[in-house]
Amino acid sequence: MLIRGLAVCGSGMVLLTNIGLLTAQTTPAPTAYSVTANNTMAGPVTVVNTYRLDSKAVVNERTPAPVAGGFSNIRTFYDLQKMVKYTWDPVHTDVACIKANFTGDWGDPFAGADDLNQPGLKQVGVETLHGFSTRIVQTAPTADGAMKAWVDTKTGMVVKAQLLPPGGAPITMTEVTSLTLGPPPASEFALPANCHTMADLAAAAPSRPPGETDEIAALTGDNGQNYVNAIYAGGGGSQNSCSMIFRVVHAGTMEPLASGFQVAVDLDVLTEPSPSYTENIANDGRATFKGGGLHEIASPGHNGVFRVGNVPKKFRMDAYFGQAGEATADIYRECFAPTTVLLYVVKNPASITDGGDWLWVKAGKYATPPH
């Protein structure tokens, strides 16, 4: 999908799915092609490859995010006749393939050719960009800025789109780097062997221990339904990656611990041959983490807030409290929001052996990521 909900916000909002020619397009949009584009609407650059052959389409999105967690991969196959999609991670093959229905726009780079034909639109130039002969068009400015787009004169596809904020530098939101007309390779439309609905996965998920909801309620002083134990390999959460906020909190009061511990993470456990983990303790009491991909992560803010982007299906967490002890666990991802909160709820920070739980926050006041 080259432009998804691209907008100039505020009064006079202009929503774009794709921008067509200023005059009526006489040639039907192609239905067999391969398109590659860079998309920055979600923040880091995402490389989007779109393949279509008649009623079949595949959108592959790869984000080499410059954060802990490396890159994310999402691949979606669309059956445009049955309006069914299949989504999976082509790199981490342990992540389930999810089958679901869809409606509306699926990301066709040639769709919505007339969206920009409105009062105030004007042509401001022409340019050859990545081999495309384009007309440059611009929306009427509002208090929030304007949109500028480079439109292929042959196909009506948006080659490049920029947000023009008032008083600021232009922000490129999407840019097509290549287009090949004709049938893509058949291999691009291959599906994983097993794809499931979310209902199938939820039904197959292992049952939680009896009374666990009550135990979580007693530990947190909150509704136990607001949490999911992070050490179980359930199937009810999102199969796509999300970012994680991690905090250590005191049982009962849920007050965050801002200091007195170190946090390490291994995001590569699914591809490692049984790593052995150790900590080397320096004279000042600080630990150096070793083994597999285990590495310390720093808290960039106050109140002991740790951020990790694009967490995989399974990863290891290590919270080291010095002489008070250490808490480690293999964590199974649950995504309840694009950024989901993981808590280690400790009963006694002075004695970690007294126990605690690793909990994903599903709902309630603790589900909002702290600033």
Secondary structure per residue as TSV (DSSP state, phi and psi in degrees):
chain	resnum	aa	ss	phi	psi
A	1	M	-	360.0	120.5
A	2	L	-	-85.4	-39.7
A	3	I	-	-134.7	114.8
A	4	R	S	-121.4	103.3
A	5	G	S	66.4	25.9
A	6	L	E	-63.8	132.6
A	7	A	E	-149.6	154.8
A	8	V	E	-102.2	113.5
A	9	C	-	-80.6	160.1
A	10	G	S	100.7	-164.9
A	11	S	T	-63.7	145.2
A	12	G	T	71.2	31.8
A	13	M	-	-60.4	139.4
A	14	V	E	-118.8	114.8
A	15	L	E	-98.3	131.0
A	16	L	E	-121.7	137.8
A	17	T	S	-105.2	-39.2
A	18	N	-	-163.4	157.4
A	19	I	-	-111.2	127.9
A	20	G	-	-94.7	-173.5
A	21	L	-	-70.4	161.9
A	22	L	S	-74.5	-19.0
A	23	T	S	-113.7	165.4
A	24	A	-	-61.4	138.8
A	25	Q	-	-83.5	123.6
A	26	T	-	-92.9	-22.6
A	27	T	S	-94.9	127.8
A	28	P	-	-58.9	146.7
A	29	A	-	-63.4	140.8
A	30	P	-	-67.6	153.6
A	31	T	S	-122.8	12.6
A	32	A	E	-141.0	110.2
A	33	Y	E	-168.2	167.3
A	34	S	E	-131.7	128.5
A	35	V	E	-128.2	136.2
A	36	T	E	-120.1	133.9
A	37	A	E	-144.8	156.6
A	38	N	E	-104.1	130.2
A	39	N	E	-125.5	128.7
A	40	T	-	-119.7	17.4
A	41	M	T	-68.0	-23.7
A	42	A	T	-97.0	4.6
A	43	G	S	119.0	-100.4
A	44	P	S	-63.0	156.4
A	45	V	-	-63.9	128.1
A	46	T	E	-113.0	124.8
A	47	V	E	-86.3	120.2
A	48	V	E	-113.8	119.5
A	49	N	E	-108.0	123.4
A	50	T	E	-116.5	125.4
A	51	Y	E	-121.6	134.9
A	52	R	E	-139.2	141.1
A	53	L	E	-142.4	96.7
A	54	D	T	58.2	-111.5
A	55	S	T	-91.5	7.2
A	56	K	E	-114.2	138.5
A	57	A	E	-145.7	147.6
A	58	V	E	-132.9	132.5
A	59	V	E	-119.2	120.3
A	60	N	E	-112.2	124.4
A	61	E	E	-120.1	124.7
A	62	R	E	-127.7	125.7
A	63	T	E	-118.5	104.8
A	64	P	-	-80.5	69.8
A	65	A	-	-67.2	134.4
A	66	P	S	-82.5	53.1
A	67	V	S	-137.9	167.7
A	68	A	T	-56.8	137.3
A	69	G	T	110.0	-8.4
A	70	G	-	66.8	-130.4
A	71	F	-	-112.3	163.8
A	72	S	E	-116.7	150.6
A	73	N	E	-132.3	128.4
A	74	I	E	-134.7	126.9
A	75	R	E	-125.2	130.8
A	76	T	E	-129.4	126.8
A	77	F	E	-100.3	128.9
A	78	Y	E	-113.2	125.5
A	79	D	E	-94.8	103.7
A	80	L	T	-76.4	-13.5
A	81	Q	T	-84.4	-48.0
A	82	K	T	-86.3	-9.5
A	83	M	T	56.8	48.4
A	84	V	E	-124.6	140.7
A	85	K	E	-125.6	154.0
A	86	Y	E	-127.1	126.0
A	87	T	E	-123.4	134.6
A	88	W	E	-155.1	172.0
A	89	D	-	-102.6	112.6
A	90	P	S	-74.1	-10.8
A	91	V	S	-96.7	-52.0
A	92	H	-	-90.7	92.7
A	93	T	T	-72.3	-9.9
A	94	D	T	-76.6	-17.8
A	95	V	S	-74.3	130.6
A	96	A	-	-64.8	149.7
A	97	C	E	-88.2	127.5
A	98	I	E	-107.6	131.1
A	99	K	E	-103.9	133.9
A	100	A	E	-155.9	158.7
A	101	N	E	-80.9	158.9
A	102	F	-	-144.2	160.1
A	103	T	-	-135.2	158.6
A	104	G	S	73.1	-150.9
A	105	D	-	-65.4	132.6
A	106	W	-	-108.5	-7.7
A	107	G	-	115.0	20.8
A	108	D	-	-61.8	119.9
A	109	P	T	-68.3	-9.1
A	110	F	T	-107.3	7.7
A	111	A	-	-86.7	159.7
A	112	G	-	68.9	44.1
A	113	A	T	-67.2	-19.7
A	114	D	T	-104.7	8.3
A	115	D	T	-60.8	-28.1
A	116	L	T	-99.3	-1.8
A	117	N	-	-76.0	86.5
A	118	Q	S	-148.1	163.7
A	119	P	T	-56.8	138.4
A	120	G	T	95.8	-15.7
A	121	L	-	-72.8	137.9
A	122	K	E	-143.9	153.4
A	123	Q	E	-87.4	130.9
A	124	V	E	-116.9	3.1
A	125	G	E	164.5	-178.1
A	126	V	E	-135.1	154.2
A	127	E	E	-163.2	144.6
A	128	T	E	-93.5	119.1
A	129	L	E	-131.1	121.1
A	130	H	T	53.1	33.1
A	131	G	T	87.2	-4.0
A	132	F	E	-92.8	135.1
A	133	S	E	-85.5	114.8
A	134	T	E	-123.2	152.5
A	135	R	E	-100.4	136.0
A	136	I	E	-98.2	121.9
A	137	V	E	-121.4	157.2
A	138	Q	E	-144.1	138.2
A	139	T	-	-78.0	161.9
A	140	A	-	-64.8	136.3
A	141	P	-	-69.4	148.0
A	142	T	B	-123.2	-175.5
A	143	A	T	-63.6	-20.6
A	144	D	T	-98.8	-2.7
A	145	G	B	118.4	-158.2
A	146	A	E	-146.9	170.9
A	147	M	E	-114.3	143.0
A	148	K	E	-127.7	134.7
A	149	A	E	-139.9	144.5
A	150	W	E	-103.5	115.5
A	151	V	E	-112.1	125.4
A	152	D	E	-63.8	123.2
A	153	T	T	-70.8	-17.9
A	154	K	T	-88.1	-42.1
A	155	T	T	-114.5	-15.3
A	156	G	-	80.7	8.4
A	157	M	-	-78.3	143.4
A	158	V	E	-74.9	116.9
A	159	V	E	-86.3	-34.4
A	160	K	E	-153.3	142.7
A	161	A	E	-136.5	136.1
A	162	Q	E	-126.9	144.5
A	163	L	E	-93.1	130.7
A	164	L	E	-112.3	87.6
A	165	P	-	-70.6	148.3
A	166	P	T	-64.5	124.5
A	167	G	T	75.4	6.4
A	168	G	S	-122.6	170.9
A	169	A	-	-73.9	148.5
A	170	P	-	-58.9	144.7
A	171	I	E	-118.3	113.5
A	172	T	E	-75.9	122.0
A	173	M	E	-96.3	-36.5
A	174	T	E	-152.1	148.2
A	175	E	E	-153.1	118.4
A	176	V	E	-77.1	131.2
A	177	T	E	-106.5	-19.3
A	178	S	E	-158.7	151.6
A	179	L	E	-141.6	129.1
A	180	T	E	-123.5	117.8
A	181	L	E	-85.8	141.8
A	182	G	S	118.5	169.1
A	183	P	-	-63.7	131.0
A	184	P	-	-70.9	166.6
A	185	P	-	-57.8	141.3
A	186	A	G	-59.1	-28.8
A	187	S	G	-63.3	-23.4
A	188	E	G	-68.4	-17.3
A	189	F	G	-104.1	12.4
A	190	A	-	-72.6	138.5
A	191	L	-	-104.4	150.6
A	192	P	-	-58.9	160.8
A	193	A	S	-64.6	-39.0
A	194	N	-	-126.0	118.3
A	195	C	E	-122.4	140.4
A	196	H	E	-130.4	156.0
A	197	T	-	-81.4	162.7
A	198	M	H	-61.9	-33.3
A	199	A	H	-64.6	-40.1
A	200	D	H	-60.3	-45.4
A	201	L	H	-66.3	-40.3
A	202	A	H	-64.3	-38.5
A	203	A	H	-68.1	-30.2
A	204	A	H	-87.8	-7.6
A	205	A	S	-66.0	141.9
A	206	P	-	-63.0	144.7
A	207	S	-	-72.3	147.7
A	208	R	-	-80.0	154.1
A	209	P	-	-58.6	143.7
A	210	P	T	-57.4	137.3
A	211	G	T	79.2	5.6
A	212	E	H	-64.0	-37.2
A	213	T	H	-59.4	-41.6
A	214	D	H	-66.1	-38.2
A	215	E	H	-64.5	-41.3
A	216	I	H	-65.6	-39.9
A	217	A	H	-61.1	-41.5
A	218	A	H	-67.5	-35.7
A	219	L	H	-71.7	-39.6
A	220	T	H	-97.3	-18.1
A	221	G	T	68.8	23.2
A	222	D	S	-133.2	176.1
A	223	N	-	-66.1	120.4
A	224	G	G	-62.6	-22.1
A	225	Q	G	-69.3	-12.5
A	226	N	G	-80.5	-1.4
A	227	Y	E	-132.2	155.2
A	228	V	E	-130.0	129.4
A	229	N	E	-64.3	125.9
A	230	A	T	-81.2	-6.7
A	231	I	T	-95.1	2.1
A	232	Y	S	-100.4	140.3
A	233	A	-	-87.4	74.1
A	234	G	-	-80.0	173.8
A	235	G	S	-122.3	8.3
A	236	G	S	-89.5	-11.1
A	237	G	S	-86.1	177.4
A	238	S	-	-62.6	138.3
A	239	Q	S	-88.2	-4.7
A	240	N	S	-98.3	155.2
A	241	S	-	-71.9	150.5
A	242	C	-	-134.7	167.6
A	243	S	E	-86.8	158.3
A	244	M	E	-125.5	136.2
A	245	I	E	-105.1	126.3
A	246	F	E	-115.6	135.7
A	247	R	E	-141.4	150.2
A	248	V	E	-101.9	128.6
A	249	V	E	-129.8	156.4
A	250	H	E	-84.5	130.3
A	251	A	T	-56.7	145.3
A	252	G	T	87.1	-65.7
A	253	T	T	-81.2	-25.0
A	254	M	-	61.4	22.5
A	255	E	-	-72.1	133.8
A	256	P	B	-73.0	143.6
A	257	L	-	-89.8	122.7
A	258	A	-	-92.9	-16.7
A	259	S	S	-158.2	-179.7
A	260	G	S	90.4	10.4
A	261	F	-	-154.8	161.3
A	262	Q	E	-119.1	152.5
A	263	V	E	-126.6	131.3
A	264	A	E	-127.5	155.7
A	265	V	E	-142.2	142.6
A	266	D	E	-119.1	111.2
A	267	L	S	-94.6	5.3
A	268	D	-	-114.0	17.7
A	269	V	G	-62.6	-26.2
A	270	L	G	-72.8	-16.7
A	271	T	G	-118.2	5.8
A	272	E	S	-98.5	142.2
A	273	P	S	-83.6	79.0
A	274	S	S	50.1	68.2
A	275	P	-	-67.8	152.6
A	276	S	-	-107.7	125.0
A	277	Y	-	-101.0	139.3
A	278	T	E	-141.6	161.5
A	279	E	E	-125.9	132.2
A	280	N	E	-99.6	124.8
A	281	I	E	-99.9	122.1
A	282	A	-	-79.7	172.1
A	283	N	T	-61.6	-28.0
A	284	D	T	-84.8	2.7
A	285	G	S	91.9	-4.6
A	286	R	-	-82.0	147.7
A	287	A	E	-100.7	146.7
A	288	T	E	-113.1	124.3
A	289	F	E	-93.0	137.4
A	290	K	E	-138.2	157.0
A	291	G	S	111.3	128.1
A	292	G	T	55.8	-136.8
A	293	G	T	-99.4	18.0
A	294	L	-	-65.1	127.3
A	295	H	E	-149.8	150.0
A	296	E	E	-73.9	142.6
A	297	I	E	-115.5	143.1
A	298	A	-	-97.4	151.2
A	299	S	-	-86.7	114.2
A	300	P	-	-77.9	-12.4
A	301	G	S	-127.4	-159.6
A	302	H	S	-95.7	174.4
A	303	N	T	63.6	27.0
A	304	G	T	60.9	43.2
A	305	V	-	-95.8	124.1
A	306	F	E	-117.7	134.2
A	307	R	E	-118.2	133.4
A	308	V	E	-133.2	127.2
A	309	G	S	-90.0	145.5
A	310	N	S	53.4	58.5
A	311	V	-	-69.4	142.7
A	312	P	-	-78.6	178.9
A	313	K	S	-57.8	-37.8
A	314	K	E	-139.1	137.7
A	315	F	E	-153.1	169.1
A	316	R	E	-111.1	137.4
A	317	M	E	-117.0	143.6
A	318	D	E	-137.6	115.7
A	319	A	E	-111.4	114.6
A	320	Y	E	-107.3	121.5
A	321	F	-	-108.6	23.9
A	322	G	G	67.7	-135.3
A	323	Q	G	-65.4	-17.7
A	324	A	G	-73.6	-18.5
A	325	G	-	123.1	-169.8
A	326	E	E	-143.0	142.8
A	327	A	E	-122.4	124.4
A	328	T	E	-130.7	153.2
A	329	A	E	-165.8	150.2
A	330	D	E	-84.5	124.2
A	331	I	E	-105.5	134.9
A	332	Y	E	-105.7	125.9
A	333	R	-	-63.0	135.8
A	334	E	-	-133.5	120.0
A	335	C	-	-109.0	107.1
A	336	F	S	-101.2	-6.0
A	337	A	S	-161.7	164.5
A	338	P	S	-53.7	-33.8
A	339	T	E	-122.9	114.9
A	340	T	E	-112.8	142.0
A	341	V	E	-90.8	129.9
A	342	L	E	-111.3	131.0
A	343	L	E	-117.0	141.9
A	344	Y	E	-105.1	111.2
A	345	V	E	-95.1	105.5
A	346	V	E	-100.0	135.8
A	347	K	S	-74.9	-40.3
A	348	N	-	-144.5	101.7
A	349	P	T	-60.9	-18.8
A	350	A	T	-85.8	-10.8
A	351	S	-	-150.8	91.1
A	352	I	G	-64.7	-25.5
A	353	T	G	-66.1	-10.8
A	354	D	G	-69.8	-16.5
A	355	G	-	112.1	168.3
A	356	G	E	177.6	172.1
A	357	D	E	-131.4	144.8
A	358	W	E	-94.5	116.4
A	359	L	E	-129.4	129.4
A	360	W	E	-80.3	137.7
A	361	V	E	-92.5	115.9
A	362	K	-	-88.6	-37.7
A	363	A	S	-158.4	177.2
A	364	G	S	91.2	-177.2
A	365	K	G	-68.9	-23.2
A	366	Y	G	-85.8	-2.4
A	367	A	G	-79.4	-17.7
A	368	T	S	-78.3	120.4
A	369	P	-	-60.3	131.6
A	370	P	-	-69.3	151.1
A	371	H	-	-86.0	360.0
